[in-house]
Amino acid sequence: MLVAIEAGIITPTTKSRLLELKAERANIDKKIARELIADSTLDRDQIVFFLERFRKGDPDDETYRIMLVDTFLILYNDDKMVLVLNYSSEQS
């Protein structure tokens, strides 16, 4: 199929199959992301270390407030609250 596309042979069948493969790849990528999230666990010390960054922040500082919003995203859905953390091992 790749050879046909490279040769410029695009038919409804090849286009349909390409779209199917793209959808399949997206599903696989989602499954991988879910597994990585489910497999990641942090111990107490790691969580405390991460949260310590916010202790000395100035609420009047716009940069600090933006960092908080970028770090903590709270989603509400069906009376449930999900806290999403943008975490990186890099220190800012």
C-alpha positions as CSV (number, residue, x, y, z in Angstrom):
1,M,0.0,0.0,0.0
2,L,2.8,2.4,0.8
3,V,4.4,1.7,-2.6
4,A,1.1,2.5,-4.3
5,I,0.8,5.8,-2.4
6,E,4.4,6.7,-3.2
7,A,3.7,6.0,-6.8
8,G,0.7,8.4,-6.7
9,I,-1.9,5.7,-6.9
10,I,-4.7,6.9,-4.7
11,T,-8.0,5.0,-5.1
12,P,-11.0,5.1,-2.8
13,T,-9.8,1.7,-1.5
14,T,-6.3,2.9,-0.6
15,K,-7.7,6.1,0.9
16,S,-10.2,4.1,3.0
17,R,-7.6,1.7,4.2
18,L,-5.2,4.5,5.1
19,L,-7.9,6.2,7.2
20,E,-8.6,2.8,8.9
21,L,-4.9,2.5,9.7
22,K,-4.7,6.0,11.0
23,A,-7.7,5.3,13.3
24,E,-6.1,2.1,14.5
25,R,-2.8,3.9,15.3
26,A,-4.7,6.6,17.2
27,N,-6.4,3.8,19.3
28,I,-3.1,2.1,20.0
29,D,-1.5,5.4,21.0
30,K,-4.4,6.0,23.4
31,K,-4.1,2.5,24.9
32,I,-0.3,3.1,25.4
33,A,-1.0,6.4,27.1
34,R,-3.6,4.8,29.4
35,E,-1.1,2.0,30.3
36,L,1.6,4.5,31.1
37,I,-0.7,6.5,33.3
38,A,-2.0,3.4,35.1
39,D,1.4,2.1,35.6
40,S,2.9,5.2,37.1
41,T,2.8,5.5,40.8
42,L,4.5,8.1,43.0
43,D,5.4,7.6,46.6
44,R,4.8,10.1,49.3
45,D,8.2,11.8,49.2
46,Q,7.9,12.4,45.4
47,I,4.5,14.0,45.9
48,V,5.7,16.2,48.7
49,F,8.8,17.2,46.7
50,F,6.6,18.2,43.8
51,L,4.1,20.2,45.9
52,E,6.9,22.0,47.8
53,R,7.5,24.1,44.7
54,F,4.3,25.9,45.3
55,R,4.7,26.7,49.0
56,K,6.7,30.0,48.6
57,G,4.8,31.3,45.6
58,D,3.3,34.8,45.6
59,P,-0.4,34.8,44.7
60,D,-0.1,38.3,43.4
61,D,2.6,37.3,40.9
62,E,1.0,36.6,37.5
63,T,3.8,34.2,36.5
64,Y,3.2,32.1,39.6
65,R,-0.6,32.1,38.9
66,I,0.0,30.9,35.3
67,M,2.3,28.2,36.6
68,L,-0.5,27.0,38.9
69,V,-3.0,26.8,36.1
70,D,-0.5,25.1,33.8
71,T,0.3,22.6,36.6
72,F,-3.1,21.8,38.1
73,L,-6.1,21.3,35.8
74,I,-9.3,20.3,37.6
75,L,-12.1,18.7,35.6
76,Y,-15.6,18.2,36.7
77,N,-17.7,15.5,35.2
78,D,-20.8,13.7,36.6
79,D,-20.2,15.0,40.1
80,K,-16.6,13.7,40.0
81,M,-13.5,15.9,40.2
82,V,-10.4,14.8,38.4
83,L,-7.1,16.6,39.2
84,V,-4.7,16.4,36.3
85,L,-1.1,17.3,37.0
86,N,1.4,18.3,34.4
87,Y,4.5,16.7,35.9
88,S,8.0,16.8,34.6
89,S,11.2,15.7,36.2
90,E,12.7,19.0,35.1
91,Q,12.9,21.6,37.8
92,S,11.9,25.2,37.0
